[in-house]
């Protein structure tokens, strides 16, 4: 993976990925939404897989690239 090397050009071509805990509601959701709208791939962390999946559905509906 490019992030683990000293190849600066390779690192710059990689997507930015953020794991946001508590991203299914409240502040966590808003952070995930804002990061996603800025082009960051968002990994949704949630205590409940069902609520996490619902958040991913809402985020992807806004055009955010998100996964649980």
C-alpha positions as CSV (number, residue, x, y, z in Angstrom):
1,X,0.0,0.0,0.0
2,X,1.4,3.4,-1.0
3,X,0.9,5.0,2.4
4,X,3.5,2.7,3.9
5,X,6.3,3.6,1.5
6,X,8.6,6.6,1.0
7,X,7.3,7.0,-2.6
8,X,5.8,10.5,-2.2
9,X,4.1,10.4,-5.7
10,X,2.4,7.1,-4.8
11,X,1.1,8.5,-1.5
12,X,-0.4,11.6,-3.1
13,X,-2.4,9.4,-5.5
14,X,-4.1,7.4,-2.7
15,X,-7.6,8.2,-1.4
16,X,-7.8,9.7,2.1
17,X,-9.7,7.3,4.4
18,X,-11.1,8.2,7.8
19,X,-12.6,5.9,10.4
20,X,-15.2,7.9,12.3
21,X,-16.5,6.3,15.5
22,X,-20.0,7.1,16.5
23,X,-20.7,8.0,12.9
24,X,-24.3,6.8,13.0
25,X,-25.7,9.9,14.8
26,X,-25.0,13.3,16.3
27,X,-21.5,14.8,16.1
28,X,-20.0,11.7,14.7
29,X,-22.4,11.6,11.8
30,X,-21.8,15.3,11.0
31,X,-18.0,14.8,11.1
32,X,-18.5,11.8,8.7
33,X,-20.7,13.9,6.4
34,X,-18.3,16.9,6.3
35,X,-15.3,14.7,5.7
36,X,-17.1,12.8,3.0
37,X,-18.3,16.0,1.3
38,X,-14.6,17.1,1.3
39,X,-13.7,13.9,-0.7
40,X,-12.6,11.6,2.2
41,X,-13.7,8.0,2.1
42,X,-15.5,7.4,5.4
43,X,-15.6,4.2,7.3
44,X,-18.5,4.3,9.7
45,X,-18.0,3.0,13.2
46,X,-21.1,2.3,15.3
47,X,-22.0,0.0,18.2
48,X,-25.0,-1.3,16.2
49,X,-24.3,-2.8,12.8
50,X,-27.9,-1.9,11.8
51,X,-27.5,1.7,12.7
52,X,-24.2,1.9,11.1
53,X,-25.7,0.5,7.8
54,X,-28.5,3.1,8.0
55,X,-25.9,5.9,8.4
56,X,-24.0,4.5,5.4
57,X,-27.2,4.6,3.4
58,X,-27.9,8.2,4.4
59,X,-24.3,9.3,3.6
60,X,-24.1,7.6,0.2
61,X,-27.5,9.2,-0.6
62,X,-25.6,12.6,-0.1
63,X,-22.9,11.5,-2.5
64,X,-20.4,10.5,0.2
65,X,-18.3,7.4,-0.3
66,X,-18.9,5.5,2.9
67,X,-18.8,1.9,4.2
68,X,-19.3,0.1,7.5
